[in-house]
């Protein structure tokens, strides 16, 4: 209905904005018959209470709004627990404001009013619930860690980025599976992992994660840590950027900051400029030039155009190859299962039959190479450097 802005050197301790701006805001609320005021900043409990007293309407800050949006989007049991934990941790210091309609008699022992007693009861119940939710989410984190160990031999890719950048659309297009996709903020709160056929015999496990946003509330980061841990330790981190957004560079920096704060152990990173189909050829050329100057490894993609993900698939295949070792092998000709594994799991560059043994030069994943080294009937040598 209306927007009010103010430049401040420091927030006002009582209202965040200046007292004159509070009067201006109250006049706007009255003129427009507004029922809700949302601050694009975080307010202290006292600031929220005093603003509501002055304005006579409900006041929400940025963190409360984002948590409410998360609550609307949560579908799985895990996401609901994560959102509830963030809500309760946000609510704890604000309980006094919530119960301001009840009397709180100050004085000696036995003179506390019903509001004060209700506050104590609520705090105790919330603390108990927070402990229970943290215990359950810890179990979820342990289960996820066990599942990741079971996928240790697979090439793992995680999609991260600003909310609504198109991560779920990319995963759905790559895997051919049905995922919940909608053009809105935080459509995805649950991580989803799918096996993706990259062509030429290559496969990868690709994980979609919850989207980031500017000034992401720390309550949410802490609550969703188990989900975000899916992006930790992957072989390749794909940072998806909505290149059609007018402030894509700001969104890129925000997501990079969140990844840095989470201290992910990432081996390699690839920036994926998505939604390139929404740009003109002139805009594409300008952004490609900008990307060359700013970034290292990057690729442009589209989930709308028929061949929009071909380059991304090729980059993922190349990333898998870069993690392989080129070696020379001597395998008994009778070991058919071993030969089949080398062809199935790696890439054979040269093969030569020498009597009872077969010698070949092959590029192999490290886990396959480790299994071959444990065999007594297999000889492995370092391959000479390419000419």
KADA-V422884 format. One record per run of one state. SS is the DSSP state (@ for helix, = for strand, . for the rest). FROM is the first residue (numbers start at 0). TO is the last residue. Records with the same first field share a line. If there is no record, write none. Layout:
# KADA-V422884
SS: FROM-TO / FROM-TO
This chain:
# KADA-V422884
.: 0-10 / 12-14 / 16-17 / 32-34 / 38-43 / 55-56 / 60-60 / 73-75 / 92-93 / 98-112 / 150-154 / 162-165 / 175-190 / 199-200 / 208-210 / 212-216 / 223-223 / 231-234 / 242-246 / 262-267 / 274-274 / 278-279 / 294-296 / 300-308 / 322-323 / 332-334 / 345-345 / 354-355 / 364-364 / 373-376 / 382-386
=: 11-11 / 15-15 / 35-37 / 57-59 / 155-161 / 191-198 / 201-207 / 211-211 / 235-241 / 268-273 / 297-299 / 324-331 / 346-353 / 356-363 / 377-381
@: 18-31 / 44-54 / 61-72 / 76-91 / 94-97 / 113-149 / 166-174 / 217-222 / 224-230 / 247-261 / 275-277 / 280-293 / 309-321 / 335-344 / 365-372
